[in-house]
């Protein structure tokens, strides 16, 4: 579960960086739930004992969520 969470987090961060391109900010609406699922997987992995990889995946996904929410906030996507 830890490896899946890390890969999920990397994909989420790449998606978040792509969504910083003008006119692609709508991608954050799909990236945030995607990253939430990765964070849940990382949380379960951390509970099951895969500490280092699962925690890294959890951190990557939470970072992606924070970037997505920030981008939606500055772009006027969240009212």
N, C-alpha and C positions, 0 to 999 in steps of 0.2 A: 504494500500500500504506500510505502514511503516513496518508492521510485515513481509510481503513478502520480502521486501528489506533486513531486518535483517537476516531472514533465508537464503536468497540467499547469503548474505555476509558471513555467517558462513560456508555454503557449499563451497563457493569459497575459503575461507581461509584454510579449511580442504584439499581441492583439491590442493591448492598451497603447503601446507606442504607435502602432499603425493608426489608431483612432485619434491621435493628435494632429494628423494631417487634416487641413481644412476640408469640409464637406464629408468627412468620414467619421465625425464625432458620434453619429448614430450607432456606430459599432459598440460603443460603451454600454448601450442598453442590452446587448447580447453578451458582452464580455463579463459584466458584473455577475449575472447568475452563473455563468460558466466558472468563474473564479470561486464563487460561493460553494459550488459542488466540490471543487478541488480542495478548498479549505476544510470541508466536512470530511473528505477522504483523508487529508492530513491529520485531522483531529482524531479520527478513528485509529489511524496508524500509530499516532503517539500514545494513545491509550493501550494499544495492543503490544507496545514495547519496541517498535521500530523508531527509536528516539531521534537519531540525528537526521535521517532522511525525511522522516515524516514532519519533524519540526521545521526543517528547511523548506519543505513544500508548503507547509502552513504559512510560514512567513512570506514566501513568494506570492501566494494567493491573496493574503491579506494586503500586501503591498499593491498588488494589481487592483484590488477592490478600492483601496484608498486613491490610487491614481485615477481610476474610472470615475469615482464620485467627485473628485476634485475637478476633473475635466468637464463633467456635466454641470458642475456648479458654475465654473467660469464661463461656460458656453451658453448658459441660460437654459440648460436641459432640465434642471431641477428648479421648480418654482415653489 
